[in-house]
Amino acid sequence: MLGRKEAAGATRRRALRRARLGGAEFAAAGPSRWRRAPAAGAAAFVALLVALSLGGCGGSPRPALLVGAVEDAAKWDPPVPSMERARRAGFGVIVLSAVWSAPERAPAPSQVAELRRAVAAAAKTKIVPIVAVYSFARSTPRTSARRSEFVAFASALLRSLPTLRYMSIGNEPNSGVFWMPQFSSSGADVAASAYYTLLAQAYGALKAIEPRLAVIGGSLASRGSDRPGVGMASHSPTDFIEALGRAFRASHASRLPMDLFSLHPYPADSSIPPTIVHRHSTTIGIADYPRLVSLLRGAFGAPPPIIYGEYGINTVIPPDKRHFYEGHRPRSIDPVSAATQAEYYVEAIRLAACQPLVRMLLFFHVTDEPLLSGLQSGVFYANNTPKRSLATVARWARRAESRQISCR
């Protein structure tokens, strides 16, 4: 779902600016408890986190869980206040999107400038930035020429952001929204094998530029139909991981072309807590961790570290906030109260913190999207005022980062 904000483009940016009241009201909502961190030492801080995220458990203490969010606001709003808002929520990681469209071989100067501002603001606030490079289905890089263009684009981005230490390749390639075709005319998989080829090519090119970069692969949607020719084509994460494993083995590669594996464990609707186990389903949620690890082990041998790359629970919009939002909501999302959102987010943090291979849990977003066709799953309303969930989520996010969550 990463592309929602990018897809709306300039229209959404105007809506964001109309919805947010600016510095005066934000200041009135209460000062941030997080002072801006000095830039000095930020690179060492990020390097340490990369080392921890890639390290195995062995006999050493379990790595801290980093809690963060997918949030592009720092690209077009004042970047430092946007990152400080994330820090106020207890978040230590922010994912920034970089959408590729064929036949681009390099990002536009404006796109680079936006990302540089956001990455610099992340460093000032001691937030780890991740840049997610992906495309929509209309530009699926499934041919050799398109793959070369995509990899050239990602490589140019990395050269433009020399302090970057995490890059994600692709977004929900098991969904027809982001990758087409999913199946051949005979119903066989083609998406997983083609995505693996792209991932392997990108991995080699990016590591040649910056060996310290951690490449994130997968970023799979939590569910899919596995039914060629019926509705929007999609793979379940279960079938897609198995197909990735077949592609990996067929390549005879000596190592897996990703340093971390990402899953987007959204529930089917916001009324469903993260503790639900999908026992008789190909869906994978946060509580399905044992099955996810088993699938990764079967596909790749040693399972890689895991990121829960997108998770969100939509909240009800109070009547006094409704004028900060535009459009109409789908009835299918079943929004919950901010108190219930806090409960579910804490449950998600506690689960993820006690799953040995999980390194990050990323919510979608810091701040609600003002367009009701998007997601209102942030811990701030669209005008940047805090939800009731903010303080609770921030407290538990900090506990996770400092290893203060007890696992029994």
Long-range contacts (C-beta under 8 A, 24 or more apart in sequence): 1-172, 1-221, 1-264, 1-266, 1-310, 1-364, 1-375, 2-70, 2-95, 2-97, 2-132, 2-134, 2-171, 2-172, 2-219, 2-310, 3-97, 3-99, 3-134, 3-136, 3-171, 3-177, 3-178, 4-369, 4-374, 4-375, 5-72, 5-97, 5-369, 5-374, 6-72, 6-97, 6-99, 7-136, 8-371, 8-374, 12-369, 12-370, 12-371, 12-374, 13-76, 15-326, 15-370, 15-371, 16-73, 16-76, 16-77, 16-370, 16-382, 17-77, 18-370, 19-324, 19-325, 19-326, 19-370, 19-382, 19-383, 20-77, 20-324, 20-382, 20-383, 20-384, 21-383, 21-384, 23-81, 25-383, 25-384, 25-385, 26-81, 26-384, 26-385, 29-384, 29-385, 29-386, 30-386, 32-84, 32-85, 32-87, 32-88, 33-88, 34-84, 34-87, 34-88, 34-125, 36-80, 36-84, 36-124, 36-125, 37-124, 37-125, 37-126, 38-124, 39-123, 39-124, 42-123, 42-124, 42-126, 42-163, 43-123, 43-163, 45-126, 46-123, 46-128, 46-163, 46-165, 47-165, 47-212, 49-92, 49-128, 49-165, 50-165, 50-166, 50-212, 50-214, 52-359, 53-214, 53-260, 53-305, 53-359, 53-360, 54-214, 54-259, 54-260, 54-305, 57-356, 57-357, 61-403, 62-356, 62-403, 62-407, 63-359, 64-400, 64-401, 64-402, 64-403, 65-349, 65-352, 65-353, 65-358, 65-359, 65-360, 65-361, 65-400, 65-401, 65-405, 66-92, 66-93, 66-128, 66-359, 66-360, 66-361, 66-400, 66-401, 67-91, 67-92, 67-93, 67-349, 67-360, 67-361, 67-362, 67-363, 67-396, 67-397, 67-400, 67-401, 68-92, 68-93, 68-94, 68-95, 68-127, 68-128, 68-360, 68-361, 68-362, 68-363, 69-93, 69-94, 69-95, 69-362, 69-363, 69-364, 69-365, 69-366, 69-378, 70-94, 70-95, 70-97, 70-132, 70-309, 70-310, 70-362, 70-363, 70-364, 70-365, 71-95, 71-96, 71-365, 71-366, 71-367, 71-378, 72-96, 72-97, 72-118, 73-365, 73-366, 73-367, 74-117, 74-118, 74-121, 74-122, 75-114, 75-115, 75-117, 75-118, 76-114, 79-117, 79-118, 79-120, 79-121, 80-121, 80-124, 80-125, 82-118, 82-121, 82-366, 83-118, 83-121, 83-122, 83-124, 83-125, 83-127, 84-125, 85-366, 85-367, 85-380, 85-384, 86-125, 86-127, 86-366, 87-125, 87-126, 87-127, 88-390, 88-394, 89-366, 89-379, 89-380, 89-390, 89-393, 89-394, 89-397, 90-393, 90-394, 90-395, 90-396, 90-397, 90-398, 90-401, 91-127, 91-363, 91-366, 91-397, 92-126, 92-127, 92-128, 92-397, 92-401, 93-127, 93-128, 93-129, 93-130, 93-360, 93-362, 94-118, 94-122, 94-127, 94-128, 94-129, 94-130, 94-366, 95-129, 95-130, 95-131, 95-132, 95-168, 95-309, 95-362, 96-129, 96-130, 96-131, 96-132, 97-131, 97-132, 97-134, 98-131, 98-132, 98-133, 98-134, 98-154, 98-157, 99-134, 99-135, 99-136, 100-133, 100-134, 100-135, 100-139, 100-141, 100-149, 100-150, 100-153, 100-154, 101-135, 101-136, 101-138, 101-139, 102-135, 102-139, 102-141, 102-146, 102-149, 103-145, 103-146, 103-149, 104-149, 104-153, 105-149, 105-152, 105-153, 105-156, 106-152, 106-153, 106-156, 107-153, 107-156, 107-157, 107-160, 112-157, 112-160, 115-157, 115-160, 115-161, 116-160, 116-161, 119-161, 119-163, 119-164, 123-163, 128-165, 128-166, 129-164, 129-166, 130-166, 130-167, 130-168, 130-216, 131-157, 131-161, 131-164, 131-166, 131-167, 131-168, 132-167, 132-168, 132-171, 132-216, 132-219, 133-157, 133-167, 133-168, 133-169, 133-170, 134-168, 134-169, 134-170, 134-171, 134-178, 134-219, 135-178, 136-177, 136-178, 137-176, 137-177, 137-178, 137-179, 137-180, 140-178, 140-179, 140-180, 140-194, 141-198, 142-179, 142-181, 142-190, 142-194, 147-197, 147-198, 147-201, 148-201, 150-198, 150-202, 151-198, 151-201, 151-202, 151-205, 154-202, 154-205, 154-206, 155-205, 155-206, 155-209, 158-206, 158-209, 158-210, 158-213, 159-209, 162-210, 164-210, 164-213, 165-210, 165-212, 165-213, 165-214, 166-213, 166-214, 166-216, 167-206, 167-213, 167-214, 167-215, 167-216, 168-215, 168-216, 168-217, 168-219, 168-262, 168-309, 169-198, 169-199, 169-202, 169-203, 169-215, 169-216, 169-217, 169-258, 170-195, 170-198, 170-199, 170-217, 170-218, 170-219, 171-219, 172-219, 172-220, 172-221, 172-264, 173-219, 173-220, 173-240, 174-220, 174-221, 174-224, 174-234, 174-235, 174-236, 174-237, 174-240, 175-221, 175-224, 175-232, 175-234, 176-232, 176-233, 176-234, 177-232, 180-233, 181-233, 182-228, 182-233, 182-234, 182-235, 183-228, 183-229, 183-233, 187-228, 187-229, 189-235, 189-239, 189-240, 189-243, 191-235, 191-240, 191-243, 192-235, 192-240, 192-243, 192-244, 192-246, 192-247, 193-243, 193-246, 193-247, 195-244, 196-244, 196-247, 196-248, 196-251, 196-257, 197-247, 199-257, 199-258, 200-251, 200-253, 200-257, 202-257, 203-257, 203-258, 204-257, 214-259, 214-260, 215-257, 215-258, 215-259, 215-260, 216-258, 216-259, 216-260, 216-261, 216-262, 216-307, 216-309, 217-257, 217-258, 217-260, 217-261, 217-262, 218-244, 218-258, 218-261, 218-262, 218-263, 219-262, 219-263, 219-264, 219-309, 219-310, 220-262, 220-263, 220-264, 221-264, 221-266, 222-263, 222-264, 222-265, 222-266, 222-267, 222-283, 222-284, 222-285, 223-268, 223-281, 223-282, 223-283, 223-284, 224-282, 226-282, 236-282, 236-283, 236-284, 237-263, 237-282, 237-283, 237-284, 237-295, 238-282, 238-283, 238-284, 238-295, 239-282, 241-295, 241-296, 241-299, 242-295, 242-298, 242-299, 244-299, 244-300, 245-298, 245-299, 245-300, 246-299, 248-299, 248-300, 256-300, 256-304, 258-304, 259-304, 259-305, 260-304, 260-305, 260-306, 260-307, 260-359, 261-296, 261-303, 261-304, 261-305, 261-306, 261-307, 262-306, 262-307, 262-308, 262-309, 263-292, 263-306, 263-307, 263-308, 263-309, 264-308, 264-309, 264-310, 264-311, 265-308, 265-310, 265-311, 266-310, 266-311, 266-312, 267-313, 269-332, 269-333, 269-334, 270-312, 270-313, 270-314, 270-315, 270-333, 270-334, 270-335, 270-336, 270-341, 270-377, 271-334, 271-336, 273-343, 273-344, 273-347, 274-311, 274-344, 274-347, 274-348, 274-351, 275-347, 275-351, 286-311, 286-348, 286-351, 286-352, 287-351, 289-351, 289-355, 289-358, 293-357, 303-357, 304-357, 305-357, 305-358, 305-359, 306-355, 306-357, 306-358, 306-359, 307-358, 307-359, 307-360, 307-361, 307-362, 308-348, 308-352, 308-358, 308-360, 308-361, 308-362, 309-360, 309-362, 310-362, 310-363, 310-364, 311-348, 311-361, 311-362, 311-363, 311-364, 312-363, 312-364, 312-365, 312-375, 312-377, 313-340, 313-341, 313-344, 313-345, 313-377, 314-341, 314-375, 314-376, 314-377, 315-340, 315-341, 315-368, 315-376, 315-377, 315-387, 315-389, 317-372, 317-376, 317-381, 321-381, 321-382, 321-383, 321-385, 324-370, 324-381, 324-382, 324-383, 325-368, 325-370, 325-371, 325-372, 325-376, 325-382, 326-370, 326-371, 326-372, 327-371, 327-372, 327-373, 328-372, 328-373, 329-372, 329-373, 330-373, 335-376, 337-388, 338-387, 338-388, 338-389, 339-388, 339-389, 341-377, 341-379, 341-387, 341-389, 342-388, 342-389, 342-392, 342-393, 345-379, 345-389, 345-392, 345-393, 345-396, 346-392, 346-393, 346-396, 349-393, 349-396, 349-397, 349-399, 349-400, 349-405, 350-396, 350-405, 352-400, 353-400, 353-405, 353-407, 354-405, 354-407, 361-400, 363-393
